[in-house]
Amino acid sequence: MKRLICLIALLSIVLIGCSTAGKSNTDKAKDEIKINATTKLEKEDIENIKYEKVTYLRIKELKNTDSEGWVWKQKIVNKKEDIKKVVEFLKSIKYTEIDQELRRGFGQIVELKEQNDVRIVFGGDSVNVNGKYFGISNEEDENMKKIYEDLNYNEETSERF
């Protein structure tokens, strides 16, 4: 009986390992993390994000490639010093409440898990934070692009959202 239990346990471990063996970090992240950014956040909520409590951080950027055209690329940030850099930047932005508008164009999407799931969509002079719009400066938008480019992580193709 003990041998049967050990055999079943061993088979389970092997099968679970095989199910993720050929997957990229992106695919594994999709399996593990679902961002449910439905809680409306105020700018004070953003200012109160603690980088130490962030359990997941992904940044996506829409890029024009010669071979594929416009595609979403992403970096999954997992080093605490990089998470701190991104979170501190997000907290430093001067968010100004604006009326919800239909905006066109966006550059980066920052998704993180902390107390609440957070999705920030950058679009020039505005951001959409979990469905609420704020005005920001074009300089802050450009700084987010620079942060993305400076992060030393593999860049993988991603889904839009």
PAMAR-402594 format. One record per residue (C-alpha): residue number from 1; chain; residue in one letter; x, y, z. Coordinates in Angstrom, 2 decimals, decimal comma. Layout:
N
@num: NUM | chaine: A | residu: A | xx: X | yy: Y | zz: Z
...
***
This chain:
161
@num: 1 | chaine: A | residu: M | xx: 0,00 | yy: 0,00 | zz: 0,00
@num: 2 | chaine: A | residu: K | xx: 2,82 | yy: 2,42 | zz: 0,88
@num: 3 | chaine: A | residu: R | xx: 4,47 | yy: 1,68 | zz: -2,48
@num: 4 | chaine: A | residu: L | xx: 1,26 | yy: 2,53 | zz: -4,32
@num: 5 | chaine: A | residu: I | xx: 0,96 | yy: 5,86 | zz: -2,51
@num: 6 | chaine: A | residu: C | xx: 4,62 | yy: 6,68 | zz: -3,23
@num: 7 | chaine: A | residu: L | xx: 4,16 | yy: 5,74 | zz: -6,90
@num: 8 | chaine: A | residu: I | xx: 1,08 | yy: 7,98 | zz: -7,23
@num: 9 | chaine: A | residu: A | xx: 2,89 | yy: 10,86 | zz: -5,52
@num: 10 | chaine: A | residu: L | xx: 5,92 | yy: 10,46 | zz: -7,78
@num: 11 | chaine: A | residu: L | xx: 3,76 | yy: 10,35 | zz: -10,92
@num: 12 | chaine: A | residu: S | xx: 1,94 | yy: 13,50 | zz: -9,80
@num: 13 | chaine: A | residu: I | xx: 5,21 | yy: 15,38 | zz: -9,30
@num: 14 | chaine: A | residu: V | xx: 6,52 | yy: 14,29 | zz: -12,71
@num: 15 | chaine: A | residu: L | xx: 3,29 | yy: 15,24 | zz: -14,50
@num: 16 | chaine: A | residu: I | xx: 3,11 | yy: 18,67 | zz: -12,83
@num: 17 | chaine: A | residu: G | xx: 6,74 | yy: 19,36 | zz: -13,73
@num: 18 | chaine: A | residu: C | xx: 6,14 | yy: 18,36 | zz: -17,36
@num: 19 | chaine: A | residu: S | xx: 3,14 | yy: 20,66 | zz: -17,67
@num: 20 | chaine: A | residu: T | xx: 5,31 | yy: 23,77 | zz: -17,12
@num: 21 | chaine: A | residu: A | xx: 8,65 | yy: 22,56 | zz: -18,49
@num: 22 | chaine: A | residu: G | xx: 8,28 | yy: 24,02 | zz: -21,99
@num: 23 | chaine: A | residu: K | xx: 6,60 | yy: 27,25 | zz: -20,95
@num: 24 | chaine: A | residu: S | xx: 8,24 | yy: 30,65 | zz: -21,04
@num: 25 | chaine: A | residu: N | xx: 8,19 | yy: 32,97 | zz: -18,02
@num: 26 | chaine: A | residu: T | xx: 5,36 | yy: 34,85 | zz: -19,71
@num: 27 | chaine: A | residu: D | xx: 3,21 | yy: 31,73 | zz: -20,01
@num: 28 | chaine: A | residu: K | xx: 3,97 | yy: 30,75 | zz: -16,42
@num: 29 | chaine: A | residu: A | xx: 3,05 | yy: 34,26 | zz: -15,25
@num: 30 | chaine: A | residu: K | xx: -0,25 | yy: 34,09 | zz: -17,15
@num: 31 | chaine: A | residu: D | xx: -1,00 | yy: 30,78 | zz: -15,42
@num: 32 | chaine: A | residu: E | xx: -0,12 | yy: 32,11 | zz: -11,98
@num: 33 | chaine: A | residu: I | xx: -1,24 | yy: 35,74 | zz: -12,01
@num: 34 | chaine: A | residu: K | xx: -4,58 | yy: 37,20 | zz: -12,96
@num: 35 | chaine: A | residu: I | xx: -4,82 | yy: 40,95 | zz: -12,47
@num: 36 | chaine: A | residu: N | xx: -8,34 | yy: 41,87 | zz: -11,37
@num: 37 | chaine: A | residu: A | xx: -7,98 | yy: 45,64 | zz: -11,34
@num: 38 | chaine: A | residu: T | xx: -11,59 | yy: 46,57 | zz: -10,67
@num: 39 | chaine: A | residu: T | xx: -11,21 | yy: 48,46 | zz: -7,38
@num: 40 | chaine: A | residu: K | xx: -11,36 | yy: 52,19 | zz: -8,07
@num: 41 | chaine: A | residu: L | xx: -8,26 | yy: 53,84 | zz: -6,66
@num: 42 | chaine: A | residu: E | xx: -7,62 | yy: 57,41 | zz: -5,64
@num: 43 | chaine: A | residu: K | xx: -4,25 | yy: 59,08 | zz: -6,00
@num: 44 | chaine: A | residu: E | xx: -3,73 | yy: 58,60 | zz: -2,26
@num: 45 | chaine: A | residu: D | xx: -4,03 | yy: 54,84 | zz: -2,78
@num: 46 | chaine: A | residu: I | xx: -1,20 | yy: 54,99 | zz: -5,31
@num: 47 | chaine: A | residu: E | xx: 0,91 | yy: 57,08 | zz: -2,95
@num: 48 | chaine: A | residu: N | xx: 0,38 | yy: 54,44 | zz: -0,23
@num: 49 | chaine: A | residu: I | xx: 1,62 | yy: 51,45 | zz: -2,25
@num: 50 | chaine: A | residu: K | xx: 4,43 | yy: 49,74 | zz: -0,35
@num: 51 | chaine: A | residu: Y | xx: 7,01 | yy: 48,24 | zz: -2,68
@num: 52 | chaine: A | residu: E | xx: 7,89 | yy: 45,66 | zz: -0,01
@num: 53 | chaine: A | residu: K | xx: 4,35 | yy: 44,26 | zz: -0,26
@num: 54 | chaine: A | residu: V | xx: 4,27 | yy: 44,03 | zz: -4,06
@num: 55 | chaine: A | residu: T | xx: 4,11 | yy: 40,35 | zz: -4,96
@num: 56 | chaine: A | residu: Y | xx: 3,99 | yy: 40,77 | zz: -8,75
@num: 57 | chaine: A | residu: L | xx: 4,97 | yy: 43,49 | zz: -11,23
@num: 58 | chaine: A | residu: R | xx: 4,66 | yy: 43,38 | zz: -15,00
@num: 59 | chaine: A | residu: I | xx: 5,18 | yy: 46,21 | zz: -17,47
@num: 60 | chaine: A | residu: K | xx: 3,91 | yy: 45,97 | zz: -21,03
@num: 61 | chaine: A | residu: E | xx: 4,79 | yy: 48,23 | zz: -23,94
@num: 62 | chaine: A | residu: L | xx: 3,36 | yy: 48,47 | zz: -27,45
@num: 63 | chaine: A | residu: K | xx: 6,24 | yy: 48,33 | zz: -29,91
@num: 64 | chaine: A | residu: N | xx: 6,58 | yy: 48,52 | zz: -33,68
@num: 65 | chaine: A | residu: T | xx: 8,82 | yy: 45,73 | zz: -34,93
@num: 66 | chaine: A | residu: D | xx: 9,96 | yy: 45,29 | zz: -38,51
@num: 67 | chaine: A | residu: S | xx: 9,02 | yy: 41,63 | zz: -38,65
@num: 68 | chaine: A | residu: E | xx: 5,76 | yy: 41,57 | zz: -36,65
@num: 69 | chaine: A | residu: G | xx: 4,35 | yy: 45,10 | zz: -36,89
@num: 70 | chaine: A | residu: W | xx: 2,82 | yy: 46,50 | zz: -33,69
@num: 71 | chaine: A | residu: V | xx: 3,06 | yy: 43,96 | zz: -30,85
@num: 72 | chaine: A | residu: W | xx: 2,86 | yy: 44,01 | zz: -27,08
@num: 73 | chaine: A | residu: K | xx: 6,12 | yy: 43,25 | zz: -25,30
@num: 74 | chaine: A | residu: Q | xx: 6,49 | yy: 42,76 | zz: -21,57
@num: 75 | chaine: A | residu: K | xx: 9,00 | yy: 42,52 | zz: -18,78
@num: 76 | chaine: A | residu: I | xx: 8,19 | yy: 40,73 | zz: -15,55
@num: 77 | chaine: A | residu: V | xx: 10,02 | yy: 42,55 | zz: -12,77
@num: 78 | chaine: A | residu: N | xx: 11,01 | yy: 40,39 | zz: -9,81
@num: 79 | chaine: A | residu: K | xx: 14,03 | yy: 42,04 | zz: -8,17
@num: 80 | chaine: A | residu: K | xx: 13,08 | yy: 44,08 | zz: -5,11
@num: 81 | chaine: A | residu: E | xx: 15,36 | yy: 46,99 | zz: -6,05
@num: 82 | chaine: A | residu: D | xx: 13,67 | yy: 47,24 | zz: -9,48
@num: 83 | chaine: A | residu: I | xx: 10,20 | yy: 46,93 | zz: -7,96
@num: 84 | chaine: A | residu: K | xx: 11,15 | yy: 49,74 | zz: -5,59
@num: 85 | chaine: A | residu: K | xx: 12,35 | yy: 51,90 | zz: -8,50
@num: 86 | chaine: A | residu: V | xx: 9,08 | yy: 51,45 | zz: -10,42
@num: 87 | chaine: A | residu: V | xx: 6,81 | yy: 51,89 | zz: -7,38
@num: 88 | chaine: A | residu: E | xx: 8,67 | yy: 54,98 | zz: -6,18
@num: 89 | chaine: A | residu: F | xx: 8,35 | yy: 56,48 | zz: -9,67
@num: 90 | chaine: A | residu: L | xx: 4,60 | yy: 55,74 | zz: -9,77
@num: 91 | chaine: A | residu: K | xx: 4,23 | yy: 57,38 | zz: -6,35
@num: 92 | chaine: A | residu: S | xx: 6,18 | yy: 60,46 | zz: -7,47
@num: 93 | chaine: A | residu: I | xx: 3,85 | yy: 61,27 | zz: -10,39
@num: 94 | chaine: A | residu: K | xx: 1,67 | yy: 64,34 | zz: -9,94
@num: 95 | chaine: A | residu: Y | xx: -1,81 | yy: 62,88 | zz: -10,59
@num: 96 | chaine: A | residu: T | xx: -4,54 | yy: 65,40 | zz: -11,42
@num: 97 | chaine: A | residu: E | xx: -8,12 | yy: 64,18 | zz: -11,54
@num: 98 | chaine: A | residu: I | xx: -9,72 | yy: 64,68 | zz: -14,94
@num: 99 | chaine: A | residu: D | xx: -13,08 | yy: 63,75 | zz: -16,41
@num: 100 | chaine: A | residu: Q | xx: -13,19 | yy: 60,33 | zz: -17,94
@num: 101 | chaine: A | residu: E | xx: -12,55 | yy: 60,70 | zz: -21,61
@num: 102 | chaine: A | residu: L | xx: -12,10 | yy: 58,40 | zz: -24,50
@num: 103 | chaine: A | residu: R | xx: -8,38 | yy: 58,57 | zz: -25,03
@num: 104 | chaine: A | residu: R | xx: -6,46 | yy: 57,20 | zz: -27,95
@num: 105 | chaine: A | residu: G | xx: -3,02 | yy: 55,76 | zz: -27,79
@num: 106 | chaine: A | residu: F | xx: -1,03 | yy: 54,30 | zz: -24,98
@num: 107 | chaine: A | residu: G | xx: 2,52 | yy: 53,27 | zz: -24,42
@num: 108 | chaine: A | residu: Q | xx: 2,93 | yy: 51,21 | zz: -21,28
@num: 109 | chaine: A | residu: I | xx: 0,73 | yy: 49,21 | zz: -18,99
@num: 110 | chaine: A | residu: V | xx: 1,99 | yy: 48,65 | zz: -15,45
@num: 111 | chaine: A | residu: E | xx: 0,30 | yy: 45,83 | zz: -13,53
@num: 112 | chaine: A | residu: L | xx: 1,05 | yy: 45,01 | zz: -9,92
@num: 113 | chaine: A | residu: K | xx: -0,32 | yy: 43,08 | zz: -7,00
@num: 114 | chaine: A | residu: E | xx: -0,20 | yy: 44,54 | zz: -3,53
@num: 115 | chaine: A | residu: Q | xx: -3,17 | yy: 45,13 | zz: -1,22
@num: 116 | chaine: A | residu: N | xx: -5,23 | yy: 45,80 | zz: -4,37
@num: 117 | chaine: A | residu: D | xx: -4,58 | yy: 44,77 | zz: -7,94
@num: 118 | chaine: A | residu: V | xx: -3,42 | yy: 47,83 | zz: -9,88
@num: 119 | chaine: A | residu: R | xx: -3,36 | yy: 48,44 | zz: -13,64
@num: 120 | chaine: A | residu: I | xx: -1,99 | yy: 51,79 | zz: -14,82
@num: 121 | chaine: A | residu: V | xx: -2,28 | yy: 52,51 | zz: -18,53
@num: 122 | chaine: A | residu: F | xx: -0,03 | yy: 55,36 | zz: -19,67
@num: 123 | chaine: A | residu: G | xx: -1,19 | yy: 57,47 | zz: -22,60
@num: 124 | chaine: A | residu: G | xx: 0,78 | yy: 60,65 | zz: -23,14
@num: 125 | chaine: A | residu: D | xx: -0,67 | yy: 63,30 | zz: -20,83
@num: 126 | chaine: A | residu: S | xx: -3,01 | yy: 60,95 | zz: -18,96
@num: 127 | chaine: A | residu: V | xx: -3,15 | yy: 57,62 | zz: -17,18
@num: 128 | chaine: A | residu: N | xx: -5,99 | yy: 55,24 | zz: -16,54
@num: 129 | chaine: A | residu: V | xx: -5,70 | yy: 53,71 | zz: -13,07
@num: 130 | chaine: A | residu: N | xx: -8,13 | yy: 50,82 | zz: -12,66
@num: 131 | chaine: A | residu: G | xx: -10,64 | yy: 52,68 | zz: -14,85
@num: 132 | chaine: A | residu: K | xx: -10,19 | yy: 56,14 | zz: -13,32
@num: 133 | chaine: A | residu: Y | xx: -8,47 | yy: 58,85 | zz: -15,37
@num: 134 | chaine: A | residu: F | xx: -5,77 | yy: 61,22 | zz: -14,16
@num: 135 | chaine: A | residu: G | xx: -3,78 | yy: 63,86 | zz: -15,97
@num: 136 | chaine: A | residu: I | xx: 0,01 | yy: 63,63 | zz: -15,87
@num: 137 | chaine: A | residu: S | xx: 2,80 | yy: 65,47 | zz: -17,64
@num: 138 | chaine: A | residu: N | xx: 4,21 | yy: 64,25 | zz: -20,94
@num: 139 | chaine: A | residu: E | xx: 7,60 | yy: 64,22 | zz: -19,19
@num: 140 | chaine: A | residu: E | xx: 6,32 | yy: 61,67 | zz: -16,65
@num: 141 | chaine: A | residu: D | xx: 5,04 | yy: 59,53 | zz: -19,52
@num: 142 | chaine: A | residu: E | xx: 8,48 | yy: 59,71 | zz: -21,18
@num: 143 | chaine: A | residu: N | xx: 10,14 | yy: 58,82 | zz: -17,87
@num: 144 | chaine: A | residu: M | xx: 8,01 | yy: 55,67 | zz: -17,67
@num: 145 | chaine: A | residu: K | xx: 9,22 | yy: 54,68 | zz: -21,15
@num: 146 | chaine: A | residu: K | xx: 12,81 | yy: 55,20 | zz: -20,04
@num: 147 | chaine: A | residu: I | xx: 12,30 | yy: 53,11 | zz: -16,91
@num: 148 | chaine: A | residu: Y | xx: 10,91 | yy: 50,28 | zz: -19,04
@num: 149 | chaine: A | residu: E | xx: 13,85 | yy: 50,41 | zz: -21,43
@num: 150 | chaine: A | residu: D | xx: 16,38 | yy: 50,54 | zz: -18,59
@num: 151 | chaine: A | residu: L | xx: 15,00 | yy: 47,45 | zz: -16,81
@num: 152 | chaine: A | residu: N | xx: 17,39 | yy: 44,58 | zz: -17,44
@num: 153 | chaine: A | residu: Y | xx: 14,90 | yy: 41,75 | zz: -18,03
@num: 154 | chaine: A | residu: N | xx: 14,06 | yy: 39,56 | zz: -20,99
@num: 155 | chaine: A | residu: E | xx: 11,43 | yy: 41,18 | zz: -23,16
@num: 156 | chaine: A | residu: E | xx: 8,77 | yy: 38,73 | zz: -24,29
@num: 157 | chaine: A | residu: T | xx: 5,72 | yy: 38,99 | zz: -26,52
@num: 158 | chaine: A | residu: S | xx: 2,54 | yy: 39,50 | zz: -24,52
@num: 159 | chaine: A | residu: E | xx: -1,20 | yy: 39,65 | zz: -24,91
@num: 160 | chaine: A | residu: R | xx: -2,74 | yy: 43,11 | zz: -24,82
@num: 161 | chaine: A | residu: F | xx: -4,37 | yy: 42,81 | zz: -21,40
***
